[in-house]
Amino acid sequence: MTKETQQNIDDLEHKVEELLALTRALSEENKQLKSQLHSLKTDRSTLVEQKEKVRTQVESMISRLKSMETA
């Protein structure tokens, strides 16, 4: 095996190691982003429920105020 061939193999091994490290990092980042997305969806759902509850309460208060005006 020539010195040039060995250098090419070493370069290729180094590039493969870099790709593996990048793959692991991206996989971990993907896992974190999925977890964050799940958390944000849960938060959004909670906020939508709270908004509906408040909307219902405000509509009820408006209705009571209108009935007090006519009384």
PDB file of N, CA, C and O in Angstrom:
ATOM      1  N   MET A   1       0.851  -1.177   0.000  1.00  0.00           N
ATOM      2  CA  MET A   1       0.000   0.000   0.000  1.00  0.00           C
ATOM      3  C   MET A   1       0.894   1.236   0.000  1.00  0.00           C
ATOM      4  O   MET A   1       1.820   1.356   0.802  1.00  0.00           O
ATOM      5  N   THR A   2       0.594   2.144  -0.914  1.00  0.00           N
ATOM      6  CA  THR A   2       1.425   3.337  -1.016  1.00  0.00           C
ATOM      7  C   THR A   2       1.066   4.321   0.088  1.00  0.00           C
ATOM      8  O   THR A   2       0.013   4.232   0.719  1.00  0.00           O
ATOM      9  N   LYS A   3       1.963   5.246   0.291  1.00  0.00           N
ATOM     10  CA  LYS A   3       1.750   6.268   1.312  1.00  0.00           C
ATOM     11  C   LYS A   3       0.531   7.117   0.954  1.00  0.00           C
ATOM     12  O   LYS A   3      -0.225   7.518   1.838  1.00  0.00           O
ATOM     13  N   GLU A   4       0.340   7.388  -0.319  1.00  0.00           N
ATOM     14  CA  GLU A   4      -0.807   8.180  -0.775  1.00  0.00           C
ATOM     15  C   GLU A   4      -2.122   7.449  -0.506  1.00  0.00           C
ATOM     16  O   GLU A   4      -3.104   8.057  -0.078  1.00  0.00           O
ATOM     17  N   THR A   5      -2.130   6.138  -0.761  1.00  0.00           N
ATOM     18  CA  THR A   5      -3.323   5.338  -0.512  1.00  0.00           C
ATOM     19  C   THR A   5      -3.651   5.331   0.973  1.00  0.00           C
ATOM     20  O   THR A   5      -4.808   5.483   1.365  1.00  0.00           O
ATOM     21  N   GLN A   6      -2.632   5.155   1.790  1.00  0.00           N
ATOM     22  CA  GLN A   6      -2.850   5.161   3.242  1.00  0.00           C
ATOM     23  C   GLN A   6      -3.385   6.520   3.708  1.00  0.00           C
ATOM     24  O   GLN A   6      -4.249   6.588   4.582  1.00  0.00           O
ATOM     25  N   GLN A   7      -2.868   7.585   3.124  1.00  0.00           N
ATOM     26  CA  GLN A   7      -3.334   8.934   3.478  1.00  0.00           C
ATOM     27  C   GLN A   7      -4.803   9.100   3.083  1.00  0.00           C
ATOM     28  O   GLN A   7      -5.591   9.675   3.833  1.00  0.00           O
ATOM     29  N   ASN A   8      -5.161   8.599   1.915  1.00  0.00           N
ATOM     30  CA  ASN A   8      -6.555   8.673   1.479  1.00  0.00           C
ATOM     31  C   ASN A   8      -7.473   7.900   2.422  1.00  0.00           C
ATOM     32  O   ASN A   8      -8.568   8.358   2.747  1.00  0.00           O
ATOM     33  N   ILE A   9      -7.021   6.730   2.857  1.00  0.00           N
ATOM     34  CA  ILE A   9      -7.812   5.923   3.788  1.00  0.00           C
ATOM     35  C   ILE A   9      -7.952   6.650   5.121  1.00  0.00           C
ATOM     36  O   ILE A   9      -9.034   6.682   5.707  1.00  0.00           O
ATOM     37  N   ASP A  10      -6.855   7.233   5.598  1.00  0.00           N
ATOM     38  CA  ASP A  10      -6.902   7.974   6.856  1.00  0.00           C
ATOM     39  C   ASP A  10      -7.852   9.178   6.751  1.00  0.00           C
ATOM     40  O   ASP A  10      -8.621   9.457   7.671  1.00  0.00           O
ATOM     41  N   ASP A  11      -7.782   9.874   5.626  1.00  0.00           N
ATOM     42  CA  ASP A  11      -8.678  11.014   5.411  1.00  0.00           C
ATOM     43  C   ASP A  11     -10.141  10.565   5.404  1.00  0.00           C
ATOM     44  O   ASP A  11     -11.009  11.210   5.992  1.00  0.00           O
ATOM     45  N   LEU A  12     -10.387   9.451   4.729  1.00  0.00           N
ATOM     46  CA  LEU A  12     -11.748   8.922   4.659  1.00  0.00           C
ATOM     47  C   LEU A  12     -12.248   8.510   6.051  1.00  0.00           C
ATOM     48  O   LEU A  12     -13.395   8.781   6.406  1.00  0.00           O
ATOM     49  N   GLU A  13     -11.390   7.859   6.829  1.00  0.00           N
ATOM     50  CA  GLU A  13     -11.760   7.473   8.192  1.00  0.00           C
ATOM     51  C   GLU A  13     -12.092   8.707   9.033  1.00  0.00           C
ATOM     52  O   GLU A  13     -13.052   8.705   9.804  1.00  0.00           O
ATOM     53  N   HIS A  14     -11.301   9.741   8.878  1.00  0.00           N
ATOM     54  CA  HIS A  14     -11.531  10.984   9.618  1.00  0.00           C
ATOM     55  C   HIS A  14     -12.880  11.604   9.225  1.00  0.00           C
ATOM     56  O   HIS A  14     -13.631  12.064  10.085  1.00  0.00           O
ATOM     57  N   LYS A  15     -13.173  11.612   7.947  1.00  0.00           N
ATOM     58  CA  LYS A  15     -14.446  12.166   7.481  1.00  0.00           C
ATOM     59  C   LYS A  15     -15.630  11.339   7.991  1.00  0.00           C
ATOM     60  O   LYS A  15     -16.666  11.894   8.358  1.00  0.00           O
ATOM     61  N   VAL A  16     -15.474  10.021   8.012  1.00  0.00           N
ATOM     62  CA  VAL A  16     -16.538   9.147   8.524  1.00  0.00           C
ATOM     63  C   VAL A  16     -16.757   9.425  10.010  1.00  0.00           C
ATOM     64  O   VAL A  16     -17.900   9.496  10.461  1.00  0.00           O
ATOM     65  N   GLU A  17     -15.683   9.582  10.769  1.00  0.00           N
ATOM     66  CA  GLU A  17     -15.795   9.892  12.196  1.00  0.00           C
ATOM     67  C   GLU A  17     -16.508  11.240  12.399  1.00  0.00           C
ATOM     68  O   GLU A  17     -17.346  11.380  13.289  1.00  0.00           O
ATOM     69  N   GLU A  18     -16.168  12.212  11.574  1.00  0.00           N
ATOM     70  CA  GLU A  18     -16.844  13.512  11.663  1.00  0.00           C
ATOM     71  C   GLU A  18     -18.333  13.382  11.358  1.00  0.00           C
ATOM     72  O   GLU A  18     -19.172  13.977  12.034  1.00  0.00           O
ATOM     73  N   LEU A  19     -18.647  12.592  10.330  1.00  0.00           N
ATOM     74  CA  LEU A  19     -20.058  12.384   9.983  1.00  0.00           C
ATOM     75  C   LEU A  19     -20.817  11.672  11.096  1.00  0.00           C
ATOM     76  O   LEU A  19     -21.970  12.003  11.374  1.00  0.00           O
ATOM     77  N   LEU A  20     -20.184  10.707  11.724  1.00  0.00           N
ATOM     78  CA  LEU A  20     -20.829  10.014  12.851  1.00  0.00           C
ATOM     79  C   LEU A  20     -21.069  10.959  14.017  1.00  0.00           C
ATOM     80  O   LEU A  20     -22.129  10.927  14.641  1.00  0.00           O
ATOM     81  N   ALA A  21     -20.086  11.799  14.310  1.00  0.00           N
ATOM     82  CA  ALA A  21     -20.250  12.768  15.401  1.00  0.00           C
ATOM     83  C   ALA A  21     -21.374  13.748  15.067  1.00  0.00           C
ATOM     84  O   ALA A  21     -22.184  14.084  15.931  1.00  0.00           O
ATOM     85  N   LEU A  22     -21.423  14.199  13.833  1.00  0.00           N
ATOM     86  CA  LEU A  22     -22.472  15.121  13.409  1.00  0.00           C
ATOM     87  C   LEU A  22     -23.841  14.443  13.473  1.00  0.00           C
ATOM     88  O   LEU A  22     -24.825  15.058  13.884  1.00  0.00           O
ATOM     89  N   THR A  23     -23.898  13.190  13.069  1.00  0.00           N
ATOM     90  CA  THR A  23     -25.154  12.439  13.124  1.00  0.00           C
ATOM     91  C   THR A  23     -25.646  12.310  14.559  1.00  0.00           C
ATOM     92  O   THR A  23     -26.833  12.481  14.835  1.00  0.00           O
ATOM     93  N   ARG A  24     -24.721  12.005  15.475  1.00  0.00           N
ATOM     94  CA  ARG A  24     -25.117  11.896  16.884  1.00  0.00           C
ATOM     95  C   ARG A  24     -25.615  13.234  17.413  1.00  0.00           C
ATOM     96  O   ARG A  24     -26.624  13.288  18.118  1.00  0.00           O
ATOM     97  N   ALA A  25     -24.915  14.311  17.078  1.00  0.00           N
ATOM     98  CA  ALA A  25     -25.311  15.642  17.548  1.00  0.00           C
ATOM     99  C   ALA A  25     -26.684  16.025  16.986  1.00  0.00           C
ATOM    100  O   ALA A  25     -27.533  16.550  17.707  1.00  0.00           O
ATOM    101  N   LEU A  26     -26.889  15.760  15.705  1.00  0.00           N
ATOM    102  CA  LEU A  26     -28.181  16.096  15.095  1.00  0.00           C
ATOM    103  C   LEU A  26     -29.308  15.240  15.665  1.00  0.00           C
ATOM    104  O   LEU A  26     -30.431  15.714  15.835  1.00  0.00           O
ATOM    105  N   SER A  27     -29.008  13.999  15.953  1.00  0.00           N
ATOM    106  CA  SER A  27     -30.001  13.114  16.542  1.00  0.00           C
ATOM    107  C   SER A  27     -30.415  13.623  17.928  1.00  0.00           C
ATOM    108  O   SER A  27     -31.599  13.632  18.266  1.00  0.00           O
ATOM    109  N   GLU A  28     -29.444  14.039  18.713  1.00  0.00           N
ATOM    110  CA  GLU A  28     -29.736  14.582  20.044  1.00  0.00           C
ATOM    111  C   GLU A  28     -30.526  15.883  19.937  1.00  0.00           C
ATOM    112  O   GLU A  28     -31.481  16.097  20.684  1.00  0.00           O
ATOM    113  N   GLU A  29     -30.132  16.741  19.017  1.00  0.00           N
ATOM    114  CA  GLU A  29     -30.857  17.993  18.810  1.00  0.00           C
ATOM    115  C   GLU A  29     -32.296  17.711  18.373  1.00  0.00           C
ATOM    116  O   GLU A  29     -33.230  18.369  18.833  1.00  0.00           O
ATOM    117  N   ASN A  30     -32.467  16.744  17.493  1.00  0.00           N
ATOM    118  CA  ASN A  30     -33.802  16.367  17.026  1.00  0.00           C
ATOM    119  C   ASN A  30     -34.662  15.883  18.193  1.00  0.00           C
ATOM    120  O   ASN A  30     -35.836  16.238  18.301  1.00  0.00           O
ATOM    121  N   LYS A  31     -34.066  15.071  19.061  1.00  0.00           N
ATOM    122  CA  LYS A  31     -34.787  14.562  20.233  1.00  0.00           C
ATOM    123  C   LYS A  31     -35.228  15.731  21.132  1.00  0.00           C
ATOM    124  O   LYS A  31     -36.361  15.761  21.612  1.00  0.00           O
ATOM    125  N   GLN A  32     -34.327  16.678  21.349  1.00  0.00           N
ATOM    126  CA  GLN A  32     -34.653  17.839  22.184  1.00  0.00           C
ATOM    127  C   GLN A  32     -35.740  18.693  21.543  1.00  0.00           C
ATOM    128  O   GLN A  32     -36.638  19.177  22.232  1.00  0.00           O
ATOM    129  N   LEU A  33     -35.663  18.879  20.242  1.00  0.00           N
ATOM    130  CA  LEU A  33     -36.670  19.681  19.547  1.00  0.00           C
ATOM    131  C   LEU A  33     -38.039  19.013  19.584  1.00  0.00           C
ATOM    132  O   LEU A  33     -39.057  19.689  19.733  1.00  0.00           O
ATOM    133  N   LYS A  34     -38.068  17.694  19.450  1.00  0.00           N
ATOM    134  CA  LYS A  34     -39.342  16.974  19.544  1.00  0.00           C
ATOM    135  C   LYS A  34     -39.943  17.119  20.936  1.00  0.00           C
ATOM    136  O   LYS A  34     -41.152  17.297  21.085  1.00  0.00           O
ATOM    137  N   SER A  35     -39.096  17.043  21.947  1.00  0.00           N
ATOM    138  CA  SER A  35     -39.563  17.210  23.322  1.00  0.00           C
ATOM    139  C   SER A  35     -40.091  18.631  23.536  1.00  0.00           C
ATOM    140  O   SER A  35     -41.131  18.828  24.164  1.00  0.00           O
ATOM    141  N   GLN A  36     -39.372  19.602  23.014  1.00  0.00           N
ATOM    142  CA  GLN A  36     -39.798  21.000  23.126  1.00  0.00           C
ATOM    143  C   GLN A  36     -41.118  21.215  22.392  1.00  0.00           C
ATOM    144  O   GLN A  36     -41.994  21.918  22.895  1.00  0.00           O
ATOM    145  N   LEU A  37     -41.272  20.626  21.224  1.00  0.00           N
ATOM    146  CA  LEU A  37     -42.506  20.753  20.456  1.00  0.00           C
ATOM    147  C   LEU A  37     -43.677  20.165  21.231  1.00  0.00           C
ATOM    148  O   LEU A  37     -44.755  20.756  21.284  1.00  0.00           O
ATOM    149  N   HIS A  38     -43.459  18.997  21.832  1.00  0.00           N
ATOM    150  CA  HIS A  38     -44.517  18.365  22.629  1.00  0.00           C
ATOM    151  C   HIS A  38     -44.924  19.276  23.784  1.00  0.00           C
ATOM    152  O   HIS A  38     -46.112  19.452  24.056  1.00  0.00           O
ATOM    153  N   SER A  39     -43.937  19.849  24.456  1.00  0.00           N
ATOM    154  CA  SER A  39     -44.204  20.747  25.578  1.00  0.00           C
ATOM    155  C   SER A  39     -44.972  21.985  25.118  1.00  0.00           C
ATOM    156  O   SER A  39     -45.903  22.424  25.793  1.00  0.00           O
ATOM    157  N   LEU A  40     -44.590  22.540  23.987  1.00  0.00           N
ATOM    158  CA  LEU A  40     -45.274  23.724  23.467  1.00  0.00           C
ATOM    159  C   LEU A  40     -46.709  23.406  23.054  1.00  0.00           C
ATOM    160  O   LEU A  40     -47.611  24.218  23.257  1.00  0.00           O
ATOM    161  N   LYS A  41     -46.918  22.232  22.478  1.00  0.00           N
ATOM    162  CA  LYS A  41     -48.276  21.833  22.114  1.00  0.00           C
ATOM    163  C   LYS A  41     -49.147  21.674  23.350  1.00  0.00           C
ATOM    164  O   LYS A  41     -50.315  22.064  23.351  1.00  0.00           O
ATOM    165  N   THR A  42     -48.575  21.102  24.402  1.00  0.00           N
ATOM    166  CA  THR A  42     -49.307  20.942  25.652  1.00  0.00           C
ATOM    167  C   THR A  42     -49.650  22.305  26.246  1.00  0.00           C
ATOM    168  O   THR A  42     -50.778  22.537  26.682  1.00  0.00           O
ATOM    169  N   ASP A  43     -48.664  23.205  26.259  1.00  0.00           N
ATOM    170  CA  ASP A  43     -48.903  24.564  26.770  1.00  0.00           C
ATOM    171  C   ASP A  43     -49.985  25.264  25.961  1.00  0.00           C
ATOM    172  O   ASP A  43     -50.859  25.926  26.523  1.00  0.00           O
ATOM    173  N   ARG A  44     -49.926  25.119  24.652  1.00  0.00           N
ATOM    174  CA  ARG A  44     -50.913  25.760  23.784  1.00  0.00           C
ATOM    175  C   ARG A  44     -52.316  25.229  24.082  1.00  0.00           C
ATOM    176  O   ARG A  44     -53.279  25.993  24.152  1.00  0.00           O
ATOM    177  N   SER A  45     -52.415  23.935  24.254  1.00  0.00           N
ATOM    178  CA  SER A  45     -53.708  23.327  24.553  1.00  0.00           C
ATOM    179  C   SER A  45     -54.265  23.871  25.866  1.00  0.00           C
ATOM    180  O   SER A  45     -55.452  24.179  25.964  1.00  0.00           O
ATOM    181  N   THR A  46     -53.410  23.984  26.859  1.00  0.00           N
ATOM    182  CA  THR A  46     -53.833  24.528  28.149  1.00  0.00           C
ATOM    183  C   THR A  46     -54.296  25.973  27.996  1.00  0.00           C
ATOM    184  O   THR A  46     -55.306  26.370  28.577  1.00  0.00           O
ATOM    185  N   LEU A  47     -53.566  26.749  27.223  1.00  0.00           N
ATOM    186  CA  LEU A  47     -53.936  28.162  27.023  1.00  0.00           C
ATOM    187  C   LEU A  47     -55.258  28.297  26.269  1.00  0.00           C
ATOM    188  O   LEU A  47     -56.056  29.185  26.569  1.00  0.00           O
ATOM    189  N   VAL A  48     -55.487  27.429  25.299  1.00  0.00           N
ATOM    190  CA  VAL A  48     -56.747  27.461  24.558  1.00  0.00           C
ATOM    191  C   VAL A  48     -57.911  27.147  25.497  1.00  0.00           C
ATOM    192  O   VAL A  48     -58.958  27.791  25.436  1.00  0.00           O
ATOM    193  N   GLU A  49     -57.720  26.161  26.359  1.00  0.00           N
ATOM    194  CA  GLU A  49     -58.769  25.816  27.328  1.00  0.00           C
ATOM    195  C   GLU A  49     -59.041  26.985  28.272  1.00  0.00           C
ATOM    196  O   GLU A  49     -60.195  27.309  28.551  1.00  0.00           O
ATOM    197  N   GLN A  50     -57.979  27.612  28.758  1.00  0.00           N
ATOM    198  CA  GLN A  50     -58.138  28.764  29.661  1.00  0.00           C
ATOM    199  C   GLN A  50     -58.837  29.918  28.948  1.00  0.00           C
ATOM    200  O   GLN A  50     -59.686  30.589  29.535  1.00  0.00           O
ATOM    201  N   LYS A  51     -58.487  30.149  27.704  1.00  0.00           N
ATOM    202  CA  LYS A  51     -59.112  31.222  26.937  1.00  0.00           C
ATOM    203  C   LYS A  51     -60.605  30.976  26.788  1.00  0.00           C
ATOM    204  O   LYS A  51     -61.408  31.898  26.935  1.00  0.00           O
ATOM    205  N   GLU A  52     -60.977  29.737  26.499  1.00  0.00           N
ATOM    206  CA  GLU A  52     -62.394  29.395  26.359  1.00  0.00           C
ATOM    207  C   GLU A  52     -63.136  29.611  27.666  1.00  0.00           C
ATOM    208  O   GLU A  52     -64.257  30.118  27.672  1.00  0.00           O
ATOM    209  N   LYS A  53     -62.519  29.230  28.760  1.00  0.00           N
ATOM    210  CA  LYS A  53     -63.138  29.408  30.078  1.00  0.00           C
ATOM    211  C   LYS A  53     -63.357  30.894  30.354  1.00  0.00           C
ATOM    212  O   LYS A  53     -64.433  31.289  30.803  1.00  0.00           O
ATOM    213  N   VAL A  54     -62.355  31.707  30.092  1.00  0.00           N
ATOM    214  CA  VAL A  54     -62.469  33.150  30.321  1.00  0.00           C
ATOM    215  C   VAL A  54     -63.514  33.753  29.389  1.00  0.00           C
ATOM    216  O   VAL A  54     -64.300  34.602  29.810  1.00  0.00           O
ATOM    217  N   ARG A  55     -63.531  33.326  28.134  1.00  0.00           N
ATOM    218  CA  ARG A  55     -64.523  33.838  27.188  1.00  0.00           C
ATOM    219  C   ARG A  55     -65.934  33.550  27.687  1.00  0.00           C
ATOM    220  O   ARG A  55     -66.807  34.415  27.633  1.00  0.00           O
ATOM    221  N   THR A  56     -66.149  32.337  28.168  1.00  0.00           N
ATOM    222  CA  THR A  56     -67.464  31.959  28.694  1.00  0.00           C
ATOM    223  C   THR A  56     -67.832  32.815  29.904  1.00  0.00           C
ATOM    224  O   THR A  56     -68.975  33.252  30.039  1.00  0.00           O
ATOM    225  N   GLN A  57     -66.863  33.049  30.774  1.00  0.00           N
ATOM    226  CA  GLN A  57     -67.120  33.874  31.955  1.00  0.00           C
ATOM    227  C   GLN A  57     -67.454  35.312  31.560  1.00  0.00           C
ATOM    228  O   GLN A  57     -68.363  35.916  32.130  1.00  0.00           O
ATOM    229  N   VAL A  58     -66.733  35.856  30.599  1.00  0.00           N
ATOM    230  CA  VAL A  58     -66.981  37.232  30.159  1.00  0.00           C
ATOM    231  C   VAL A  58     -68.362  37.326  29.507  1.00  0.00           C
ATOM    232  O   VAL A  58     -69.106  38.273  29.762  1.00  0.00           O
ATOM    233  N   GLU A  59     -68.698  36.358  28.680  1.00  0.00           N
ATOM    234  CA  GLU A  59     -70.022  36.371  28.054  1.00  0.00           C
ATOM    235  C   GLU A  59     -71.118  36.292  29.113  1.00  0.00           C
ATOM    236  O   GLU A  59     -72.153  36.947  28.984  1.00  0.00           O
ATOM    237  N   SER A  60     -70.902  35.506  30.143  1.00  0.00           N
ATOM    238  CA  SER A  60     -71.871  35.394  31.227  1.00  0.00           C
ATOM    239  C   SER A  60     -72.003  36.723  31.966  1.00  0.00           C
ATOM    240  O   SER A  60     -73.111  37.143  32.298  1.00  0.00           O
ATOM    241  N   MET A  61     -70.886  37.378  32.219  1.00  0.00           N
ATOM    242  CA  MET A  61     -70.922  38.676  32.902  1.00  0.00           C
ATOM    243  C   MET A  61     -71.649  39.718  32.055  1.00  0.00           C
ATOM    244  O   MET A  61     -72.430  40.511  32.580  1.00  0.00           O
ATOM    245  N   ILE A  62     -71.396  39.716  30.763  1.00  0.00           N
ATOM    246  CA  ILE A  62     -72.071  40.656  29.864  1.00  0.00           C
ATOM    247  C   ILE A  62     -73.569  40.396  29.877  1.00  0.00           C
ATOM    248  O   ILE A  62     -74.368  41.332  29.913  1.00  0.00           O
ATOM    249  N   SER A  63     -73.940  39.147  29.849  1.00  0.00           N
ATOM    250  CA  SER A  63     -75.353  38.787  29.870  1.00  0.00           C
ATOM    251  C   SER A  63     -76.005  39.260  31.165  1.00  0.00           C
ATOM    252  O   SER A  63     -77.109  39.802  31.144  1.00  0.00           O
ATOM    253  N   ARG A  64     -75.333  39.058  32.279  1.00  0.00           N
ATOM    254  CA  ARG A  64     -75.883  39.519  33.560  1.00  0.00           C
ATOM    255  C   ARG A  64     -75.997  41.030  33.608  1.00  0.00           C
ATOM    256  O   ARG A  64     -76.982  41.564  34.118  1.00  0.00           O
ATOM    257  N   LEU A  65     -74.992  41.727  33.077  1.00  0.00           N
ATOM    258  CA  LEU A  65     -75.057  43.197  33.054  1.00  0.00           C
ATOM    259  C   LEU A  65     -76.218  43.687  32.193  1.00  0.00           C
ATOM    260  O   LEU A  65     -76.917  44.632  32.558  1.00  0.00           O
ATOM    261  N   LYS A  66     -76.414  43.044  31.059  1.00  0.00           N
ATOM    262  CA  LYS A  66     -77.534  43.432  30.187  1.00  0.00           C
ATOM    263  C   LYS A  66     -78.874  43.188  30.899  1.00  0.00           C
ATOM    264  O   LYS A  66     -79.797  43.995  30.784  1.00  0.00           O
ATOM    265  N   SER A  67     -78.972  42.081  31.629  1.00  0.00           N
ATOM    266  CA  SER A  67     -80.227  41.804  32.320  1.00  0.00           C
ATOM    267  C   SER A  67     -80.440  42.788  33.470  1.00  0.00           C
ATOM    268  O   SER A  67     -81.581  43.096  33.814  1.00  0.00           O
ATOM    269  N   MET A  68     -79.360  43.281  34.064  1.00  0.00           N
ATOM    270  CA  MET A  68     -79.480  44.287  35.132  1.00  0.00           C
ATOM    271  C   MET A  68     -79.933  45.626  34.556  1.00  0.00           C
ATOM    272  O   MET A  68     -80.667  46.367  35.211  1.00  0.00           O
ATOM    273  N   GLU A  69     -79.501  45.939  33.339  1.00  0.00           N
ATOM    274  CA  GLU A  69     -79.902  47.188  32.682  1.00  0.00           C
ATOM    275  C   GLU A  69     -81.415  47.213  32.419  1.00  0.00           C
ATOM    276  O   GLU A  69     -82.066  48.246  32.574  1.00  0.00           O
ATOM    277  N   THR A  70     -81.947  46.083  32.028  1.00  0.00           N
ATOM    278  CA  THR A  70     -83.357  46.027  31.667  1.00  0.00           C
ATOM    279  C   THR A  70     -84.258  45.885  32.890  1.00  0.00           C
ATOM    280  O   THR A  70     -85.469  46.086  32.804  1.00  0.00           O
ATOM    281  N   ALA A  71     -83.668  45.541  34.011  1.00  0.00           N
ATOM    282  CA  ALA A  71     -84.492  45.358  35.228  1.00  0.00           C
ATOM    283  C   ALA A  71     -84.834  46.664  35.894  1.00  0.00           C
ATOM    284  O   ALA A  71     -85.516  46.674  36.919  1.00  0.00           O
TER     285      ALA A  71
END
